[in-house]
Amino acid sequence: MFRTVELPFWALILILLFAAVTFASHFLFPSVRWFFRRRMERVVAKVNSRLDRPIEPFKLAERHDMIQRLIYDPKVSQAIVDHAREEGVPENVAFESARRYAREIVPSFSATAYFGFGTRIARWLSNRIYRVRLGHYDEAAIKGIDPDATVIFVMNHRSNMDYVLVTWLAAERSALSYAVGEWARVWPLRALIRSMGAYFIRRKSRNKLYRRVLARYVQMATEGGVTQAVFPEGGLSLDGSVQPPKLGLLSYIVNDFEPDKNRDVVFVPIAINYDRVLEDRVLIKAHKQGNRKFGFKISGVFRFVFRQLRFMFTGRFHRFGYAAVSFGNPMSLSQFMKDGNKGPEAVGNALMDRIRDVLPVLPVPLVATVLLDADGALSEKELIGRVAILIETIAQDEGHVHLPRNSIDYAAEVGLRMLKLRKMVLEESGIYGIAPGHEDELSFYANSIKHLIHQEP
């Protein structure tokens, strides 16, 4: 028992390696996981104490467990069987495809990432780029939402800054779960977005199995009370106007919903508008081409960022005007259906109407509308007078106009300044006119409020 045993050096190293792995897997790793789990639970408890809607257990589940739960769900299992039969492949092959889709979709939420630095960065970035204002907001209606209901924020999609703005503005209420397109599935953005609770979707996929796995995940999250944010338009508006709804994610939520059996779903419409959309010229170009090919280049993003940093360091940086967010009246899905409305299309149209009704009116869209409607160039006095008439017209229909400093004159001044800085408007001897070749850009901003002006009787 105590005799000396000679071993080759490589065998000794191998034994020590196995011993280290065994120690780590049985003692070290569980202890580390326990430590971080306890730390996360303390963070979540602290965050939940100040949130209007605490983070639901579904959102805090381990990613591996959530993937297993999804792929073994009875509805997904039936989808796997159907897919195998339709495609003529073995069920184990279809199962692996479903597993791959589940891994692609399911997020890995981190309360530390979301509330520790995510919302702080969102706040800093929003206020650094824009003068952020809260438009219409019925606090009593928002606070009156059933605490047991699943809340889904439904927004128009003007810019990729929408994610940032709403994440910050909703940070006191709950942690939002977004659906993010394939463009964000790049390293290291992918891990960061997953840690913020977002899930990836293939917007153009027609694969039935993928769609069923995605639908079931959205339904499970909704049943689990996860607060979500969706863009019914399905993508950024190319011409600046509020678009008709596309019913993908909404159909997953609405289909098979039974008012008396399911947890109620309450949709909160959110309308967003900007004095400057960061991607405006890219969107306008795509609109002219008649497609959604944006020609995205990371080099262009870096050039834009470095140019703005240079302006900051040289004292020439100006914030991009105002950004405003309005909250419409909440809509209970149970009540909506009990009132005789059925199907995703009815839900989508009703929500988009509510978004249009509360869309904030800002200086640049006002001035752009006046200049486009004018027969020619205008003096500053004429322009201010027409802006005042336009504001009165919108106000008569209960539109929501943000007047900086509560002054029409100053609103016109802000709008003109923003457009002059970007060389979209020319001034000569106090007379203002549209710069040649920039009509499309002014239309892009005017389109955001045209539904509030040219309404059918």
Beta strands, then each sheet from edge to edge (+ up, - down):
strand 1: 131-134
strand 2: 150-155
strand 3: 177-180
strand 4: 199-200
strand 5: 228-230
strand 6: 265-274
strand 7: 322-327
strand 8: 331-332
strand 9: 360-361
strand 10: 378-379
strand 11: 400-401
strand 12: 425-428
strand 13: 431-434
sheet 1: 1+ 7+ 6- 2- 5- 3- 4-
sheet 2: 1+ 7+ 6- 8+
sheet 3: 9+ 11+
sheet 4: 10+ 13- 12+
end
